[in-house]
Every structure is written in C-alpha cells, then in structure tokens.
Amino acid sequence: MNYKPIIIVPGEPNSIFFELFFKVIKKEIKSPIILIASRNLILKQAKILKKKFNFSITSELEIIKNKNNLKRINLIDVNFNQASGFSKITSKSNHYVSMCFDIAIRLLEKNVSNKFINGPISKKTFLKNEYNGITEYLAKKTKTKNFAMIIYNKNLSVCPLTTHLPIKYVSKKINKLEIINKVKLINSFWKKKFGKQVKIGVTGLNPHCESIDSFNEDKNIILPTIKKLKNLKYKIEGPLAADTIFIKNNRKKFDLIIGMYHDQVLTPIKTLFEYDAINITIGLPFIRVSPDHGPNESMLGKNKSNYLSLFNSIKFLDF
C-alpha cells in the first residue's frame, strides 16, 4: 500500500517540538514524513537532548518529482542560524517559520499530499495580533472562508464557534449562519472520516442559557438555529447549559460539543483528556492537524515533555 507523505512544519524553533518528535519517530509510522525545518537547529537540539536522528536531505523540487518514492524522513533544509540549540522566543524566527509554512503550502497545492501537521507557534511573536490563531492564518493563506477548529478525542470532541477571541467580542460574532456553516462542515467531515452522521450538542452562551438583558442570544439566535438544523435531519441538541453538558451522563450522548467561545469547551476537554487530544482544522483544501499544546518555553531542553498529542496527530494522518 502506497501511503501519502505527512508534511510537517515544526513551527517555533524554540519549542518542545523536536524533543517530542525524537520520541515519536521511534514508533511505527507507515507514511513517509516530509520535514520542513533547519538542519542546523535539529542537530543542535538533538545533541542537547542526546538523541540520534536519521534523515535524508532533499529539496522542494525533488519532493515534487519523487513524491511516490520517498525515504522514511525527508528533510527540506530551511536556513535558520541560532548560536545555541534553544533560546528565548523572539520575532527573529518569524521569517524562518513563514518560509517553512510557504514551502508546505506549495507542496500541498502541488498535490504531493493532503496531510499536514504544524508544531506550536508563538501567537504573540509570529501572528502579532494579525490572526486569532494558526487556524485563521492557514485559512487566509489558502483563501478558505468556511472552516472550523476541532479538538479531537475518539471519545468526545469539541469545536469553539469563535476561536482565540477576547470574551468582550464573542457575543458580536455569534449568528445563525456561523452556527449552520460549522454544523454542516463538521457533519460532512464526520461522514467522510468516520462513515457516520455526527451527534452534536451545542452550549448556550449565557450561564444556564439565561440572560438578564432584554436580548438573549440563546433564545433569539442559538435555539431557532438548532430547530432549523433538526428539521434538516441533523443530529443536534441545544442550547444546553455549559456548566452541565460535560457531566458524564450528558456528554456521552454526543460525539462533539460546539461551544460559543474558546475556553468554554477547551477547558473541560483538556481536563478530561489532558494530552490525549489533537487540534484539527477542517474546511481547508487539506487535512491540517496539530498537537494540542504550545511551545512550552519553560520545558525547553529538559526532555520531560509528554509526546502523546504529537504521536496522536501523526497516527491520525497515518493512512
């Protein structure tokens, strides 16, 4: 069986990504890997972490030409010079990270693969308040308007209707069309990936789905939208109180829970599964997966970080 390669951009160079990658690559992985990163940085970090790492140096053109005959790990070397293996996260790496993403997107556009993983980046230094997150960054790069971020676990997944958005802006971004588009996109993904219709629970915005204001988003926006989707034969319930929807007997009714804002659903999912979850962006021209953690600057070089989320990210695309 010929497995399509998994294209990987490690992201922020001063992160725990390579520590995790060195651990994961020892596992059984059937798909070839195209790693877009600095050879110099890899070797320096491998020396600090006392890891041996074998790869084949290649180029973007060679990958396109030989996409069906790749080595196990194929490295496209992107220049990045740093005196030490690990350093403080600054904007000095922005051009390097951007170049890595650009190469990956070109390979994806050339149909080398449809499988993409990116490691963590620093939103503060790389995105510089221009994008809410990498989800939005990739959507802009690929001119994708309808997309969704899913934090996936085989037992329960979540999707925030709004992503990395300050709380004061959330209510302004909640509307019927956004909910409908997200539900349709998630259901289509679930049918294609898992061969079944997804069972969705939707939280309300306000505590207990009640509001002291004259306008109640739960009553005026979320409820009628869910009624419409139910009439269209989607398996969906809500709005449901966010403080009880994750109780065991409630959450087991659903495959996925849509929340109105980021921490409303990411806090409980990370409490339940910790590192056993991955970040999936759906709606892009390719499948984008990312381990569900940040650069974790405080753990650099310590060789103590949990690799499970990166391992699950790779295994999700290992087909």
N, C-alpha and C positions, 0 to 999 in steps of 0.2 A: 504493500500500500504506500502510495506517494503522499507524504504529509506536506502541506504547505508550511513554509517557514513562519516563525514568530518574529516579528520585527520589534526590537526593544531599544528604547531611548532611556538611559538611566536617570536623566533629569539633573537635578542639582548635584554637582560634583562632590560637594562636601556634605554627604548624607550617608546613611547606613546602607544604601542600595547595594554596593558591591560586597559588603560583608554578608548580606542576605543571599546575593547571587552566588557567591562562592560556596555557600552551604547547599543551596538548591540544586546547583548544576551537577552535584554528585548523585542526584536522584534519577530515576528512569524517566527520560523525556524523549518522545518519539520524533517530534518536529525539529527540524534544523532551526538554529537561532541566528538571527542577524542582529548583531550588537553594534550600535552606532555610538561610539564613545572614544575617549582619549586613551590610546595605548599607554602613554606615559603615566597617566593617572592610575590606570588599572594596575600596572606593575608596582608603582609606589605603594598603593593601598594593599596589594597582595603581600608585599614584603612586610608591612607593618602588622598585618593580620596573620602572617605566617601561613599563607595559603599558596598552593600551586594551581596554576590556571593555564590551560592549553587552548589556543585559538588559532584560526587561520586568518592572516591579514588579507583583505580583499579591497575592492573598490565598488563604488555605486554602479559603474558600467559593467563590471564583471558579474555582479549580483544579477543585474537585469539579463545579461547574456546567459548565465548559467543557473537560473532560478530553480530548475528542476534537478540540479546536480550539485547541491551544496554540501559543505562539510558540516560537522556537528555544531560548531560555534564559529561563525564568520564575523570578523571584526572589520568594520569600516572605521578607520582611524581618523578622528577629528581633532585637529590641533588644539591643545589646551595646556599651557605651561603654568605650573604652580610649584613653588620651591619645595613644599612638603606634601605628603600624601593627603593630609587633612588640614584644613584651615578654616577660618571664620567665613560664614556665608556673607558674600557681598555681591554687588551688581557686576563685579568683574567677570563673572561667569555667564552673564546674560547672553553675550554673542555666541559663545560656545553652545549653550543649551538651545538657543534659537536655531543654530546651524544643524544640530542633531535632529530637531523636530522637522526642519525643512527637508532634510535628506529622507527621513522616514516617510513623510507625506508624498514625496516624489515617487518613492518605491511603491507605496500603496496605490498611487494613481496609475502606475505602470503595471498594475495587477501582478506584482511579484508575490503579494499575499494580500489577505484581507484581515490579518490578525496582528494587532498592535498592542504593546504594553509600554507604558511610561512609568518611570520611577517618580518619586516625590520631587516637587519643586518648592521653592520659597515664594509664596504669593506676594509677600512684601517686596522682595527684591526683583523677581523675574516679571511678575504680572503688573507691578507698580500701579495698582488700582485701575488698570485699563479693562480688566476682565474679572469676573467674580471668581473664576477658577479655571483649571485646565480644560474642564468640560466646555466652557464658553470659548476659551482660546482655540480649541480644535474645531469647534463649530464655526467660528469666524474664518479660520484658515481654509475650511472645506466648503464654505458658503452654505452651511446647514442651518435651517431655521427651526425645524421641529426636532427636538432632541430631549433626552431625559437621562438623569443620573440615577442609577440603581446601585444600592449597596446590597450585594447578593450573598445569601447563605442558602444552602439547599433546603433548610427547614423553614426559613422566613426571610423575606427581602423587604427593603423599604425604598421609597422614592420621594424625595422632597420636591414639592411643587415649585418652590423657589429654592435656589441653592445657597451660595455664600453671600447672603443679602442681609444687611443690618435690619434688625427687628422693626424699626420705625418705617421701613419701606414695604414690608411684607404685605400688609392689607391692600395696598395700592396695586399689587401685582396679581392678586387673586381674581380670576374671572372665569366665566363658563367655558370659553374657547380653550383656555390653557388647560383646564381640567380634562376636557374632552380629548384634546390632542394627546395629552400624556397617557390617558387610558387606552386610546386606540393604538398608540405606539407600543406600549407595554404588552398589550394583548397580542399584537402581531408578532412581537419578539418571542413571547412565551410559546405561541403556537409553532413558530419556526424552530426554536431551540429545543423545546420540551414536548412538542406534539400535543398540547392540550390548551384549553382556554384557562386563563389565569383568574384566580379568585382574589378580588381586591377589596380591602377595607380602606375607607377614607376618613381621616380625622377631621374634626372641626377646627376652626381657627381659635375660637374663644374657649375659656375654661367651661367645661360641661356643655359646650355648644350654645352658651347663653351670653347675652351682652346687655349691659346697662345703657348702651347707646340706642338711638332710635333706629339705626341701620344695623342689622345683624347679618354678617357675611354668611354664617351657617344657614340661616333661614332663607336669605334672599339670593344667594349665589350657589352654595355647595349643594343644598338639598334639591332644588329643582334640576340641577345638572345631573345629579345621580339618578333622579327619577327618569330623566330623559335617556340616560345610558342603560338603565334597567329595561326600559321599553324597547331599546335596541338589542336586547338579549345579552348584554354584558353581565358577568357575574360580579356584582359590585354592591357594597353596603356602605351607608353613611348618611350624614356625618356622624361620626362616633367620637365620644369624649376621649381626648388624647391621654388622660390620666388612667384610663382603664383598658384601653384597646390592647395593650401589651400584656395584660394578665393572661396566664397560661390558657385558660379555657376560652378566652376571647381570641387570642392570636392564632390558635390552632385552626380557626375557621378559614384562614386566609393564606395565600401564597405570598402576597405582597401587601404592604400597607403604604398608602400615599399620605404624606403629611404636608402641612401647609408651609412649613419652613424647616430649615436645615436641622437644628438641634432637636426639634420636636420628634423626629424619628431616628436620627443618628445616635443620639444619646442612649436610648433603650436598646438599639440593635448592637451597639458596641458593648453595652453592659451584659447583654445576653451571650454574645459570641466572641467578644474580645478580638483576637487576631484572625479568627476563622470567618472572615468576610472579605469580599473584594469589591472594588468600585468599577462598575460597567457603565460606559456611555453608549446608549442606543440611539439610532437615528442617523448616525454618521455613515459615510459610504463604506466603512469598515467596522470591525468589532474592536472597540477600544476597552482595555482592561487595565486597572492599576491597583497595586496593593493599597489597602485602606489605612495608610499612615503617612506621616510627614517625614521630612529629612531627619528629625530626631538628633539635633546637633549635640545634645548632652551625652549621647551614647557613641559618638564617633571614636573608632579605633579600639573599643572595649571588647568587641567580639562576643557580646552578650545579647544581641537583639534577636527577637523571635522572627523566624523566616516563613511562618505558616501562610501569611497573606500573599507573599510573593509566590510561594510554591503553588497555592491555590489559583493564583492568576495565570500562571503558566499552564497548569493542568486543565484549566477551563478552556484554553485555546489549543490544547494538545490533541488535535483531531485531524 
